[in-house]
């Protein structure tokens, strides 16, 4: 395949969000559940992530050389090319099987990384490197199956201008997942802090519902939306309903669209099937469900992300 194998070392441990396909709003079974509340205005169209791709010379499509790992304050370990330019992945691509869906104007804004002479970074599993044949016959570097790109507006080594663009472009971690800084572990029993994977519990009245790593009930807010992913709980609301931070997906929880929301306030919030999720400060111990039905807007969450008991 033309890919040079680097030294095999232990893979870099990166706590990242388990992500399936990007939220696409096509879940027919949940259409009623995803409806906007009365009086809500239509969401503005998302900005075109391909517009104004400009093409910085440093970001032109050229071989990556020996890859490197750059530790960033914002995202933790990030994969770069030999010149220090950040490498990205695209949510509309696929890793199994590898396929690129960025062509034409998209590829001008997001130059592909050729598969030619790339070699693994120190501490990276070299077997993660591969290649995919693009529609034009050229070969593009893949990392854990994900096609790799640069961002044309990154003008110098270390730039992260492509992170989060259009809600579909993300810096690559050394393991091929989306780069995300590991959250500090929370003390057991701290409300609003998921110390481990989200799991499923069973309540006599609610049935199966999601709880955080401390066993605290997880809730959804009806005014929120899944497509686009938007949390309407801000300010004082968050004091009572803390966001669930990025967490692993435990057994029994739907895998589809298990993504992280980058909130405008800088917090990162776990979503289940694209719905933002929270805990309730009124719940004092595992098993409490005091938030259920509060204000007619807060409800426990089923394993598939749907509201439990909402009218």
Buried (B, 14 or more C-beta within 10 A) or exposed (E): EEBBEBEEEEEBEBBBBBBBEBBEBEBEEBEEBBEEEEEEEEEEEEEEBBEEBEEBEBBEBBEBBBBBBBEBEEBBBBBBBBBBBBBBBBBBBBBEEBBBEBEEEBBBBBBBBBBBBBBBBEBBBBEBBBBBEBEEEBBBBBBBBBBBBBBBBBBEBEBBBBBBBBBBBBBBBBBBBBBBBEBEEBEEEBBBBBBBBBBBBEBEEBBBBBBBBBBBBBBBBBBBBBBBBBBBBEEEBBEBBBBBBBBBBBEEBBEBBBBBBBBEEEEBBBBBBBBBBBBBBEBEEBEBBEBBBBEEBBBBBBBBBBBBEBE
